[in-house]
């Protein structure tokens, strides 16, 4: 039974979320203010956290920051009424893994949670679609044929495979793939994603694996049977 911590101060929404996740077989715990939420998130063992941003006492951004500083790696999904790009990016760069904007579909939220619960450090050999990736050898084969990748393309692919289901901002990708000392722009990320899609997607114009998050970045969806 997977466990979930729901941090939300709206009683009606909290009740709906609790009932829905309980019906899906989750062990549910809740917190309704920032202080209690921070204690629960850093002390209790849970598989995933749903985190509202606007909370009494300590807001969701600060909770996210402190949880990550405490070394807690539990996936965090932000629940926010704010749709502005800057607010979303702020949460992601503080350590959140994904977000949904209110009002949201419970089915979409459940799908996001399921995707993040599948996240784990991948094996050396990873298969998705008709692609086989050897992370140790840094090779990609598609239908058995070796596909050449540049260093940046392989680093990007490895990053996606290590963080399936997670929303990644362009800045996060730049830091992970290019490094902090290299001066490049988000356009470099977009170009690298485009070339990588051409090598792993059945139809690069309608990608199945590397999805675009408008104004934010990208998300890699690893199939359930991968």
mmCIF file of the C-alpha atoms, coordinates in Angstrom:
data_MODEL
# 
_entry.id   MODEL 
# 
loop_
_atom_site.group_PDB 
_atom_site.id 
_atom_site.type_symbol 
_atom_site.label_atom_id 
_atom_site.label_alt_id 
_atom_site.label_comp_id 
_atom_site.label_asym_id 
_atom_site.label_entity_id 
_atom_site.label_seq_id 
_atom_site.pdbx_PDB_ins_code 
_atom_site.Cartn_x 
_atom_site.Cartn_y 
_atom_site.Cartn_z 
_atom_site.occupancy 
_atom_site.B_iso_or_equiv 
_atom_site.pdbx_formal_charge 
_atom_site.auth_seq_id 
_atom_site.auth_comp_id 
_atom_site.auth_asym_id 
_atom_site.auth_atom_id 
_atom_site.pdbx_PDB_model_num 
ATOM 1   C CA . UNK A 1 1   ? 0.000   0.000  0.000   1.00 0.00 ? 1   UNK A CA 1 
ATOM 2   C CA . UNK A 1 2   ? 1.654   3.280  -1.077  1.00 0.00 ? 2   UNK A CA 1 
ATOM 3   C CA . UNK A 1 3   ? 1.512   6.139  1.415   1.00 0.00 ? 3   UNK A CA 1 
ATOM 4   C CA . UNK A 1 4   ? 0.702   9.756  0.615   1.00 0.00 ? 4   UNK A CA 1 
ATOM 5   C CA . UNK A 1 5   ? 0.897   12.942 2.682   1.00 0.00 ? 5   UNK A CA 1 
ATOM 6   C CA . UNK A 1 6   ? -1.636  15.573 1.609   1.00 0.00 ? 6   UNK A CA 1 
ATOM 7   C CA . UNK A 1 7   ? -0.833  19.118 2.762   1.00 0.00 ? 7   UNK A CA 1 
ATOM 8   C CA . UNK A 1 8   ? -3.863  21.326 2.111   1.00 0.00 ? 8   UNK A CA 1 
ATOM 9   C CA . UNK A 1 9   ? -5.752  23.875 4.219   1.00 0.00 ? 9   UNK A CA 1 
ATOM 10  C CA . UNK A 1 10  ? -8.992  23.879 2.202   1.00 0.00 ? 10  UNK A CA 1 
ATOM 11  C CA . UNK A 1 11  ? -11.191 21.438 4.141   1.00 0.00 ? 11  UNK A CA 1 
ATOM 12  C CA . UNK A 1 12  ? -13.435 20.559 1.197   1.00 0.00 ? 12  UNK A CA 1 
ATOM 13  C CA . UNK A 1 13  ? -10.571 19.926 -1.203  1.00 0.00 ? 13  UNK A CA 1 
ATOM 14  C CA . UNK A 1 14  ? -8.649  18.018 1.458   1.00 0.00 ? 14  UNK A CA 1 
ATOM 15  C CA . UNK A 1 15  ? -11.606 15.731 2.112   1.00 0.00 ? 15  UNK A CA 1 
ATOM 16  C CA . UNK A 1 16  ? -12.046 15.074 -1.608  1.00 0.00 ? 16  UNK A CA 1 
ATOM 17  C CA . UNK A 1 17  ? -8.362  14.307 -2.111  1.00 0.00 ? 17  UNK A CA 1 
ATOM 18  C CA . UNK A 1 18  ? -8.229  12.058 0.937   1.00 0.00 ? 18  UNK A CA 1 
ATOM 19  C CA . UNK A 1 19  ? -11.284 10.062 -0.118  1.00 0.00 ? 19  UNK A CA 1 
ATOM 20  C CA . UNK A 1 20  ? -10.104 9.701  -3.708  1.00 0.00 ? 20  UNK A CA 1 
ATOM 21  C CA . UNK A 1 21  ? -6.641  8.463  -2.801  1.00 0.00 ? 21  UNK A CA 1 
ATOM 22  C CA . UNK A 1 22  ? -8.002  6.140  -0.123  1.00 0.00 ? 22  UNK A CA 1 
ATOM 23  C CA . UNK A 1 23  ? -10.303 4.622  -2.754  1.00 0.00 ? 23  UNK A CA 1 
ATOM 24  C CA . UNK A 1 24  ? -7.211  4.053  -4.912  1.00 0.00 ? 24  UNK A CA 1 
ATOM 25  C CA . UNK A 1 25  ? -5.571  2.032  -2.156  1.00 0.00 ? 25  UNK A CA 1 
ATOM 26  C CA . UNK A 1 26  ? -3.332  4.682  -0.587  1.00 0.00 ? 26  UNK A CA 1 
ATOM 27  C CA . UNK A 1 27  ? -2.478  5.011  3.074   1.00 0.00 ? 27  UNK A CA 1 
ATOM 28  C CA . UNK A 1 28  ? -3.347  8.702  3.523   1.00 0.00 ? 28  UNK A CA 1 
ATOM 29  C CA . UNK A 1 29  ? -2.091  11.190 6.111   1.00 0.00 ? 29  UNK A CA 1 
ATOM 30  C CA . UNK A 1 30  ? -2.917  14.895 6.122   1.00 0.00 ? 30  UNK A CA 1 
ATOM 31  C CA . UNK A 1 31  ? -1.682  18.247 7.389   1.00 0.00 ? 31  UNK A CA 1 
ATOM 32  C CA . UNK A 1 32  ? -3.572  21.534 7.249   1.00 0.00 ? 32  UNK A CA 1 
ATOM 33  C CA . UNK A 1 33  ? -0.966  24.160 8.141   1.00 0.00 ? 33  UNK A CA 1 
ATOM 34  C CA . UNK A 1 34  ? 2.666   24.785 7.316   1.00 0.00 ? 34  UNK A CA 1 
ATOM 35  C CA . UNK A 1 35  ? 4.094   24.022 10.754  1.00 0.00 ? 35  UNK A CA 1 
ATOM 36  C CA . UNK A 1 36  ? 2.482   20.598 11.097  1.00 0.00 ? 36  UNK A CA 1 
ATOM 37  C CA . UNK A 1 37  ? 3.183   19.886 7.438   1.00 0.00 ? 37  UNK A CA 1 
ATOM 38  C CA . UNK A 1 38  ? 6.879   20.567 7.855   1.00 0.00 ? 38  UNK A CA 1 
ATOM 39  C CA . UNK A 1 39  ? 7.077   18.197 10.823  1.00 0.00 ? 39  UNK A CA 1 
ATOM 40  C CA . UNK A 1 40  ? 5.204   15.468 8.960   1.00 0.00 ? 40  UNK A CA 1 
ATOM 41  C CA . UNK A 1 41  ? 7.195   15.839 5.753   1.00 0.00 ? 41  UNK A CA 1 
ATOM 42  C CA . UNK A 1 42  ? 10.594  15.708 7.429   1.00 0.00 ? 42  UNK A CA 1 
ATOM 43  C CA . UNK A 1 43  ? 9.909   13.143 10.165  1.00 0.00 ? 43  UNK A CA 1 
ATOM 44  C CA . UNK A 1 44  ? 7.402   10.665 8.769   1.00 0.00 ? 44  UNK A CA 1 
ATOM 45  C CA . UNK A 1 45  ? 8.135   8.098  6.100   1.00 0.00 ? 45  UNK A CA 1 
ATOM 46  C CA . UNK A 1 46  ? 5.844   8.561  3.115   1.00 0.00 ? 46  UNK A CA 1 
ATOM 47  C CA . UNK A 1 47  ? 6.031   7.664  -0.565  1.00 0.00 ? 47  UNK A CA 1 
ATOM 48  C CA . UNK A 1 48  ? 4.769   10.941 -2.040  1.00 0.00 ? 48  UNK A CA 1 
ATOM 49  C CA . UNK A 1 49  ? 3.714   14.417 -0.895  1.00 0.00 ? 49  UNK A CA 1 
ATOM 50  C CA . UNK A 1 50  ? 0.935   16.621 -2.291  1.00 0.00 ? 50  UNK A CA 1 
ATOM 51  C CA . UNK A 1 51  ? 1.817   20.165 -1.256  1.00 0.00 ? 51  UNK A CA 1 
ATOM 52  C CA . UNK A 1 52  ? -0.435  23.209 -1.437  1.00 0.00 ? 52  UNK A CA 1 
ATOM 53  C CA . UNK A 1 53  ? 1.494   26.461 -1.896  1.00 0.00 ? 53  UNK A CA 1 
ATOM 54  C CA . UNK A 1 54  ? -0.721  28.893 0.033   1.00 0.00 ? 54  UNK A CA 1 
ATOM 55  C CA . UNK A 1 55  ? -0.687  27.621 3.615   1.00 0.00 ? 55  UNK A CA 1 
ATOM 56  C CA . UNK A 1 56  ? -0.949  29.228 7.083   1.00 0.00 ? 56  UNK A CA 1 
ATOM 57  C CA . UNK A 1 57  ? 2.259   29.846 9.045   1.00 0.00 ? 57  UNK A CA 1 
ATOM 58  C CA . UNK A 1 58  ? 4.755   28.372 6.554   1.00 0.00 ? 58  UNK A CA 1 
ATOM 59  C CA . UNK A 1 59  ? 4.044   28.468 2.824   1.00 0.00 ? 59  UNK A CA 1 
ATOM 60  C CA . UNK A 1 60  ? 4.592   25.580 0.447   1.00 0.00 ? 60  UNK A CA 1 
ATOM 61  C CA . UNK A 1 61  ? 7.730   27.047 -1.113  1.00 0.00 ? 61  UNK A CA 1 
ATOM 62  C CA . UNK A 1 62  ? 9.447   27.214 2.272   1.00 0.00 ? 62  UNK A CA 1 
ATOM 63  C CA . UNK A 1 63  ? 8.293   23.697 3.158   1.00 0.00 ? 63  UNK A CA 1 
ATOM 64  C CA . UNK A 1 64  ? 9.688   22.381 -0.116  1.00 0.00 ? 64  UNK A CA 1 
ATOM 65  C CA . UNK A 1 65  ? 13.014  24.148 0.455   1.00 0.00 ? 65  UNK A CA 1 
ATOM 66  C CA . UNK A 1 66  ? 13.384  22.861 4.035   1.00 0.00 ? 66  UNK A CA 1 
ATOM 67  C CA . UNK A 1 67  ? 12.376  19.311 3.115   1.00 0.00 ? 67  UNK A CA 1 
ATOM 68  C CA . UNK A 1 68  ? 15.064  19.153 0.446   1.00 0.00 ? 68  UNK A CA 1 
ATOM 69  C CA . UNK A 1 69  ? 17.650  20.760 2.746   1.00 0.00 ? 69  UNK A CA 1 
ATOM 70  C CA . UNK A 1 70  ? 16.855  18.043 5.283   1.00 0.00 ? 70  UNK A CA 1 
ATOM 71  C CA . UNK A 1 71  ? 17.841  15.453 2.682   1.00 0.00 ? 71  UNK A CA 1 
ATOM 72  C CA . UNK A 1 72  ? 14.312  14.120 2.151   1.00 0.00 ? 72  UNK A CA 1 
ATOM 73  C CA . UNK A 1 73  ? 13.956  12.911 -1.446  1.00 0.00 ? 73  UNK A CA 1 
ATOM 74  C CA . UNK A 1 74  ? 10.264  11.996 -1.363  1.00 0.00 ? 74  UNK A CA 1 
ATOM 75  C CA . UNK A 1 75  ? 8.579   13.126 -4.622  1.00 0.00 ? 75  UNK A CA 1 
ATOM 76  C CA . UNK A 1 76  ? 6.609   16.361 -4.169  1.00 0.00 ? 76  UNK A CA 1 
ATOM 77  C CA . UNK A 1 77  ? 3.681   17.480 -6.320  1.00 0.00 ? 77  UNK A CA 1 
ATOM 78  C CA . UNK A 1 78  ? 2.718   21.131 -5.859  1.00 0.00 ? 78  UNK A CA 1 
ATOM 79  C CA . UNK A 1 79  ? -0.962  22.052 -5.715  1.00 0.00 ? 79  UNK A CA 1 
ATOM 80  C CA . UNK A 1 80  ? -1.258  25.672 -6.706  1.00 0.00 ? 80  UNK A CA 1 
ATOM 81  C CA . UNK A 1 81  ? -3.946  28.132 -7.735  1.00 0.00 ? 81  UNK A CA 1 
ATOM 82  C CA . UNK A 1 82  ? -1.288  30.183 -9.475  1.00 0.00 ? 82  UNK A CA 1 
ATOM 83  C CA . UNK A 1 83  ? -0.721  29.538 -13.138 1.00 0.00 ? 83  UNK A CA 1 
ATOM 84  C CA . UNK A 1 84  ? 2.087   32.008 -13.713 1.00 0.00 ? 84  UNK A CA 1 
ATOM 85  C CA . UNK A 1 85  ? 5.265   30.589 -15.160 1.00 0.00 ? 85  UNK A CA 1 
ATOM 86  C CA . UNK A 1 86  ? 7.513   32.196 -12.512 1.00 0.00 ? 86  UNK A CA 1 
ATOM 87  C CA . UNK A 1 87  ? 5.594   30.633 -9.595  1.00 0.00 ? 87  UNK A CA 1 
ATOM 88  C CA . UNK A 1 88  ? 5.751   27.174 -11.121 1.00 0.00 ? 88  UNK A CA 1 
ATOM 89  C CA . UNK A 1 89  ? 9.446   27.449 -11.960 1.00 0.00 ? 89  UNK A CA 1 
ATOM 90  C CA . UNK A 1 90  ? 10.186  28.676 -8.441  1.00 0.00 ? 90  UNK A CA 1 
ATOM 91  C CA . UNK A 1 91  ? 8.596   25.591 -6.916  1.00 0.00 ? 91  UNK A CA 1 
ATOM 92  C CA . UNK A 1 92  ? 10.312  23.199 -9.306  1.00 0.00 ? 92  UNK A CA 1 
ATOM 93  C CA . UNK A 1 93  ? 13.712  24.747 -8.721  1.00 0.00 ? 93  UNK A CA 1 
ATOM 94  C CA . UNK A 1 94  ? 13.217  24.553 -4.948  1.00 0.00 ? 94  UNK A CA 1 
ATOM 95  C CA . UNK A 1 95  ? 12.905  20.800 -5.334  1.00 0.00 ? 95  UNK A CA 1 
ATOM 96  C CA . UNK A 1 96  ? 9.307   19.974 -6.290  1.00 0.00 ? 96  UNK A CA 1 
ATOM 97  C CA . UNK A 1 97  ? 8.972   17.187 -8.838  1.00 0.00 ? 97  UNK A CA 1 
ATOM 98  C CA . UNK A 1 98  ? 5.748   18.195 -10.548 1.00 0.00 ? 98  UNK A CA 1 
ATOM 99  C CA . UNK A 1 99  ? 2.743   20.494 -10.240 1.00 0.00 ? 99  UNK A CA 1 
ATOM 100 C CA . UNK A 1 100 ? -0.961  20.719 -10.957 1.00 0.00 ? 100 UNK A CA 1 
ATOM 101 C CA . UNK A 1 101 ? -2.848  23.988 -11.176 1.00 0.00 ? 101 UNK A CA 1 
ATOM 102 C CA . UNK A 1 102 ? -6.230  24.374 -9.471  1.00 0.00 ? 102 UNK A CA 1 
ATOM 103 C CA . UNK A 1 103 ? -8.846  23.511 -10.532 1.00 0.00 ? 103 UNK A CA 1 
ATOM 104 C CA . UNK A 1 104 ? -7.450  20.164 -11.617 1.00 0.00 ? 104 UNK A CA 1 
ATOM 105 C CA . UNK A 1 105 ? -8.738  16.760 -12.652 1.00 0.00 ? 105 UNK A CA 1 
ATOM 106 C CA . UNK A 1 106 ? -8.317  14.118 -9.962  1.00 0.00 ? 106 UNK A CA 1 
ATOM 107 C CA . UNK A 1 107 ? -7.564  11.605 -12.727 1.00 0.00 ? 107 UNK A CA 1 
ATOM 108 C CA . UNK A 1 108 ? -4.709  13.769 -13.990 1.00 0.00 ? 108 UNK A CA 1 
ATOM 109 C CA . UNK A 1 109 ? -3.371  14.221 -10.470 1.00 0.00 ? 109 UNK A CA 1 
ATOM 110 C CA . UNK A 1 110 ? -3.572  10.479 -9.806  1.00 0.00 ? 110 UNK A CA 1 
ATOM 111 C CA . UNK A 1 111 ? -1.711  9.827  -13.064 1.00 0.00 ? 111 UNK A CA 1 
ATOM 112 C CA . UNK A 1 112 ? 1.043   12.256 -12.036 1.00 0.00 ? 112 UNK A CA 1 
ATOM 113 C CA . UNK A 1 113 ? 1.324   10.546 -8.649  1.00 0.00 ? 113 UNK A CA 1 
ATOM 114 C CA . UNK A 1 114 ? 1.475   7.098  -10.253 1.00 0.00 ? 114 UNK A CA 1 
ATOM 115 C CA . UNK A 1 115 ? 4.193   8.240  -12.642 1.00 0.00 ? 115 UNK A CA 1 
ATOM 116 C CA . UNK A 1 116 ? 6.343   9.649  -9.831  1.00 0.00 ? 116 UNK A CA 1 
ATOM 117 C CA . UNK A 1 117 ? 5.896   6.534  -7.722  1.00 0.00 ? 117 UNK A CA 1 
ATOM 118 C CA . UNK A 1 118 ? 7.466   4.558  -10.563 1.00 0.00 ? 118 UNK A CA 1 
ATOM 119 C CA . UNK A 1 119 ? 10.533  6.760  -10.349 1.00 0.00 ? 119 UNK A CA 1 
ATOM 120 C CA . UNK A 1 120 ? 13.691  5.008  -9.249  1.00 0.00 ? 120 UNK A CA 1 
ATOM 121 C CA . UNK A 1 121 ? 17.363  4.931  -10.130 1.00 0.00 ? 121 UNK A CA 1 
ATOM 122 C CA . UNK A 1 122 ? 17.250  3.016  -13.411 1.00 0.00 ? 122 UNK A CA 1 
ATOM 123 C CA . UNK A 1 123 ? 19.084  -0.224 -14.021 1.00 0.00 ? 123 UNK A CA 1 
ATOM 124 C CA . UNK A 1 124 ? 22.169  -0.110 -16.213 1.00 0.00 ? 124 UNK A CA 1 
ATOM 125 C CA . UNK A 1 125 ? 20.006  -1.395 -19.071 1.00 0.00 ? 125 UNK A CA 1 
ATOM 126 C CA . UNK A 1 126 ? 16.765  0.485  -19.722 1.00 0.00 ? 126 UNK A CA 1 
ATOM 127 C CA . UNK A 1 127 ? 14.225  -0.216 -22.437 1.00 0.00 ? 127 UNK A CA 1 
ATOM 128 C CA . UNK A 1 128 ? 11.415  2.056  -23.632 1.00 0.00 ? 128 UNK A CA 1 
ATOM 129 C CA . UNK A 1 129 ? 9.533   1.755  -26.877 1.00 0.00 ? 129 UNK A CA 1 
ATOM 130 C CA . UNK A 1 130 ? 11.923  0.204  -29.389 1.00 0.00 ? 130 UNK A CA 1 
ATOM 131 C CA . UNK A 1 131 ? 14.959  1.742  -27.657 1.00 0.00 ? 131 UNK A CA 1 
ATOM 132 C CA . UNK A 1 132 ? 17.542  0.003  -25.470 1.00 0.00 ? 132 UNK A CA 1 
ATOM 133 C CA . UNK A 1 133 ? 19.849  2.222  -23.421 1.00 0.00 ? 133 UNK A CA 1 
ATOM 134 C CA . UNK A 1 134 ? 23.006  1.048  -21.677 1.00 0.00 ? 134 UNK A CA 1 
ATOM 135 C CA . UNK A 1 135 ? 23.802  3.741  -19.122 1.00 0.00 ? 135 UNK A CA 1 
ATOM 136 C CA . UNK A 1 136 ? 27.174  2.260  -18.223 1.00 0.00 ? 136 UNK A CA 1 
ATOM 137 C CA . UNK A 1 137 ? 28.359  1.942  -21.831 1.00 0.00 ? 137 UNK A CA 1 
ATOM 138 C CA . UNK A 1 138 ? 26.542  5.163  -22.840 1.00 0.00 ? 138 UNK A CA 1 
ATOM 139 C CA . UNK A 1 139 ? 24.936  3.560  -25.870 1.00 0.00 ? 139 UNK A CA 1 
ATOM 140 C CA . UNK A 1 140 ? 21.522  3.693  -27.480 1.00 0.00 ? 140 UNK A CA 1 
ATOM 141 C CA . UNK A 1 141 ? 20.186  0.956  -29.731 1.00 0.00 ? 141 UNK A CA 1 
ATOM 142 C CA . UNK A 1 142 ? 16.937  1.170  -31.610 1.00 0.00 ? 142 UNK A CA 1 
ATOM 143 C CA . UNK A 1 143 ? 15.533  -2.080 -32.964 1.00 0.00 ? 143 UNK A CA 1 
ATOM 144 C CA . UNK A 1 144 ? 19.011  -3.489 -32.373 1.00 0.00 ? 144 UNK A CA 1 
ATOM 145 C CA . UNK A 1 145 ? 20.764  -0.812 -34.434 1.00 0.00 ? 145 UNK A CA 1 
ATOM 146 C CA . UNK A 1 146 ? 23.346  1.382  -32.702 1.00 0.00 ? 146 UNK A CA 1 
ATOM 147 C CA . UNK A 1 147 ? 22.247  5.041  -32.771 1.00 0.00 ? 147 UNK A CA 1 
ATOM 148 C CA . UNK A 1 148 ? 25.052  7.611  -32.393 1.00 0.00 ? 148 UNK A CA 1 
ATOM 149 C CA . UNK A 1 149 ? 24.502  10.246 -29.708 1.00 0.00 ? 149 UNK A CA 1 
ATOM 150 C CA . UNK A 1 150 ? 26.536  13.318 -28.871 1.00 0.00 ? 150 UNK A CA 1 
ATOM 151 C CA . UNK A 1 151 ? 27.767  13.682 -25.296 1.00 0.00 ? 151 UNK A CA 1 
ATOM 152 C CA . UNK A 1 152 ? 25.073  16.268 -24.551 1.00 0.00 ? 152 UNK A CA 1 
ATOM 153 C CA . UNK A 1 153 ? 22.345  14.098 -26.073 1.00 0.00 ? 153 UNK A CA 1 
ATOM 154 C CA . UNK A 1 154 ? 23.330  11.109 -23.952 1.00 0.00 ? 154 UNK A CA 1 
ATOM 155 C CA . UNK A 1 155 ? 23.557  13.212 -20.779 1.00 0.00 ? 155 UNK A CA 1 
ATOM 156 C CA . UNK A 1 156 ? 20.076  14.559 -21.505 1.00 0.00 ? 156 UNK A CA 1 
ATOM 157 C CA . UNK A 1 157 ? 18.690  11.080 -22.149 1.00 0.00 ? 157 UNK A CA 1 
ATOM 158 C CA . UNK A 1 158 ? 20.289  9.756  -18.940 1.00 0.00 ? 158 UNK A CA 1 
ATOM 159 C CA . UNK A 1 159 ? 18.794  12.674 -16.986 1.00 0.00 ? 159 UNK A CA 1 
ATOM 160 C CA . UNK A 1 160 ? 15.338  11.889 -18.342 1.00 0.00 ? 160 UNK A CA 1 
ATOM 161 C CA . UNK A 1 161 ? 15.707  8.188  -17.518 1.00 0.00 ? 161 UNK A CA 1 
ATOM 162 C CA . UNK A 1 162 ? 16.740  8.975  -13.948 1.00 0.00 ? 162 UNK A CA 1 
ATOM 163 C CA . UNK A 1 163 ? 13.780  11.314 -13.415 1.00 0.00 ? 163 UNK A CA 1 
ATOM 164 C CA . UNK A 1 164 ? 10.771  9.869  -15.240 1.00 0.00 ? 164 UNK A CA 1 
ATOM 165 C CA . UNK A 1 165 ? 7.538   11.731 -14.641 1.00 0.00 ? 165 UNK A CA 1 
ATOM 166 C CA . UNK A 1 166 ? 9.308   14.759 -13.218 1.00 0.00 ? 166 UNK A CA 1 
ATOM 167 C CA . UNK A 1 167 ? 8.792   18.232 -14.650 1.00 0.00 ? 167 UNK A CA 1 
ATOM 168 C CA . UNK A 1 168 ? 12.246  19.607 -15.437 1.00 0.00 ? 168 UNK A CA 1 
ATOM 169 C CA . UNK A 1 169 ? 12.829  23.294 -16.073 1.00 0.00 ? 169 UNK A CA 1 
ATOM 170 C CA . UNK A 1 170 ? 15.242  24.414 -18.762 1.00 0.00 ? 170 UNK A CA 1 
ATOM 171 C CA . UNK A 1 171 ? 17.564  25.788 -16.069 1.00 0.00 ? 171 UNK A CA 1 
ATOM 172 C CA . UNK A 1 172 ? 17.655  22.410 -14.278 1.00 0.00 ? 172 UNK A CA 1 
ATOM 173 C CA . UNK A 1 173 ? 18.498  20.689 -17.552 1.00 0.00 ? 173 UNK A CA 1 
ATOM 174 C CA . UNK A 1 174 ? 21.170  23.254 -18.360 1.00 0.00 ? 174 UNK A CA 1 
ATOM 175 C CA . UNK A 1 175 ? 22.835  22.740 -14.977 1.00 0.00 ? 175 UNK A CA 1 
ATOM 176 C CA . UNK A 1 176 ? 22.690  18.939 -15.205 1.00 0.00 ? 176 UNK A CA 1 
ATOM 177 C CA . UNK A 1 177 ? 23.757  18.560 -18.834 1.00 0.00 ? 177 UNK A CA 1 
ATOM 178 C CA . UNK A 1 178 ? 25.917  21.605 -19.594 1.00 0.00 ? 178 UNK A CA 1 
ATOM 179 C CA . UNK A 1 179 ? 27.116  22.488 -16.082 1.00 0.00 ? 179 UNK A CA 1 
ATOM 180 C CA . UNK A 1 180 ? 27.054  25.728 -14.103 1.00 0.00 ? 180 UNK A CA 1 
ATOM 181 C CA . UNK A 1 181 ? 30.211  27.145 -15.643 1.00 0.00 ? 181 UNK A CA 1 
ATOM 182 C CA . UNK A 1 182 ? 29.015  27.057 -19.252 1.00 0.00 ? 182 UNK A CA 1 
ATOM 183 C CA . UNK A 1 183 ? 27.128  30.095 -20.529 1.00 0.00 ? 183 UNK A CA 1 
ATOM 184 C CA . UNK A 1 184 ? 24.296  28.848 -22.740 1.00 0.00 ? 184 UNK A CA 1 
ATOM 185 C CA . UNK A 1 185 ? 20.587  29.610 -23.060 1.00 0.00 ? 185 UNK A CA 1 
ATOM 186 C CA . UNK A 1 186 ? 17.367  27.634 -22.927 1.00 0.00 ? 186 UNK A CA 1 
ATOM 187 C CA . UNK A 1 187 ? 17.434  27.482 -26.725 1.00 0.00 ? 187 UNK A CA 1 
ATOM 188 C CA . UNK A 1 188 ? 20.349  25.060 -26.419 1.00 0.00 ? 188 UNK A CA 1 
ATOM 189 C CA . UNK A 1 189 ? 18.087  22.746 -24.402 1.00 0.00 ? 189 UNK A CA 1 
ATOM 190 C CA . UNK A 1 190 ? 15.330  22.998 -27.004 1.00 0.00 ? 190 UNK A CA 1 
ATOM 191 C CA . UNK A 1 191 ? 17.720  22.147 -29.857 1.00 0.00 ? 191 UNK A CA 1 
ATOM 192 C CA . UNK A 1 192 ? 19.158  19.175 -27.954 1.00 0.00 ? 192 UNK A CA 1 
ATOM 193 C CA . UNK A 1 193 ? 15.650  17.882 -27.160 1.00 0.00 ? 193 UNK A CA 1 
ATOM 194 C CA . UNK A 1 194 ? 14.715  18.180 -30.831 1.00 0.00 ? 194 UNK A CA 1 
ATOM 195 C CA . UNK A 1 195 ? 17.688  16.108 -31.994 1.00 0.00 ? 195 UNK A CA 1 
ATOM 196 C CA . UNK A 1 196 ? 17.187  13.556 -29.210 1.00 0.00 ? 196 UNK A CA 1 
ATOM 197 C CA . UNK A 1 197 ? 13.526  13.167 -30.156 1.00 0.00 ? 197 UNK A CA 1 
ATOM 198 C CA . UNK A 1 198 ? 14.582  12.435 -33.735 1.00 0.00 ? 198 UNK A CA 1 
ATOM 199 C CA . UNK A 1 199 ? 16.585  9.477  -32.417 1.00 0.00 ? 199 UNK A CA 1 
ATOM 200 C CA . UNK A 1 200 ? 14.190  7.954  -29.855 1.00 0.00 ? 200 UNK A CA 1 
ATOM 201 C CA . UNK A 1 201 ? 10.650  8.921  -30.849 1.00 0.00 ? 201 UNK A CA 1 
ATOM 202 C CA . UNK A 1 202 ? 8.551   6.917  -33.363 1.00 0.00 ? 202 UNK A CA 1 
ATOM 203 C CA . UNK A 1 203 ? 7.136   10.254 -34.549 1.00 0.00 ? 203 UNK A CA 1 
ATOM 204 C CA . UNK A 1 204 ? 9.260   13.209 -33.354 1.00 0.00 ? 204 UNK A CA 1 
ATOM 205 C CA . UNK A 1 205 ? 6.496   15.669 -34.249 1.00 0.00 ? 205 UNK A CA 1 
ATOM 206 C CA . UNK A 1 206 ? 4.115   13.858 -31.891 1.00 0.00 ? 206 UNK A CA 1 
ATOM 207 C CA . UNK A 1 207 ? 6.436   12.665 -29.107 1.00 0.00 ? 207 UNK A CA 1 
ATOM 208 C CA . UNK A 1 208 ? 5.368   9.796  -26.870 1.00 0.00 ? 208 UNK A CA 1 
ATOM 209 C CA . UNK A 1 209 ? 8.221   9.984  -24.369 1.00 0.00 ? 209 UNK A CA 1 
ATOM 210 C CA . UNK A 1 210 ? 9.692   13.511 -24.200 1.00 0.00 ? 210 UNK A CA 1 
ATOM 211 C CA . UNK A 1 211 ? 6.792   15.884 -23.590 1.00 0.00 ? 211 UNK A CA 1 
ATOM 212 C CA . UNK A 1 212 ? 6.970   19.675 -23.668 1.00 0.00 ? 212 UNK A CA 1 
ATOM 213 C CA . UNK A 1 213 ? 5.662   21.669 -20.713 1.00 0.00 ? 213 UNK A CA 1 
ATOM 214 C CA . UNK A 1 214 ? 4.788   25.036 -22.176 1.00 0.00 ? 214 UNK A CA 1 
ATOM 215 C CA . UNK A 1 215 ? 6.963   27.907 -20.864 1.00 0.00 ? 215 UNK A CA 1 
ATOM 216 C CA . UNK A 1 216 ? 8.542   25.561 -18.287 1.00 0.00 ? 216 UNK A CA 1 
ATOM 217 C CA . UNK A 1 217 ? 10.607  22.770 -19.821 1.00 0.00 ? 217 UNK A CA 1 
ATOM 218 C CA . UNK A 1 218 ? 10.134  19.050 -20.432 1.00 0.00 ? 218 UNK A CA 1 
ATOM 219 C CA . UNK A 1 219 ? 8.877   15.825 -18.862 1.00 0.00 ? 219 UNK A CA 1 
ATOM 220 C CA . UNK A 1 220 ? 9.954   12.284 -19.783 1.00 0.00 ? 220 UNK A CA 1 
ATOM 221 C CA . UNK A 1 221 ? 7.269   9.625  -19.417 1.00 0.00 ? 221 UNK A CA 1 
ATOM 222 C CA . UNK A 1 222 ? 8.668   6.134  -18.915 1.00 0.00 ? 222 UNK A CA 1 
ATOM 223 C CA . UNK A 1 223 ? 6.090   3.502  -19.933 1.00 0.00 ? 223 UNK A CA 1 
ATOM 224 C CA . UNK A 1 224 ? 4.723   1.276  -17.182 1.00 0.00 ? 224 UNK A CA 1 
ATOM 225 C CA . UNK A 1 225 ? 6.314   -1.814 -18.699 1.00 0.00 ? 225 UNK A CA 1 
ATOM 226 C CA . UNK A 1 226 ? 9.754   -0.202 -19.137 1.00 0.00 ? 226 UNK A CA 1 
# 
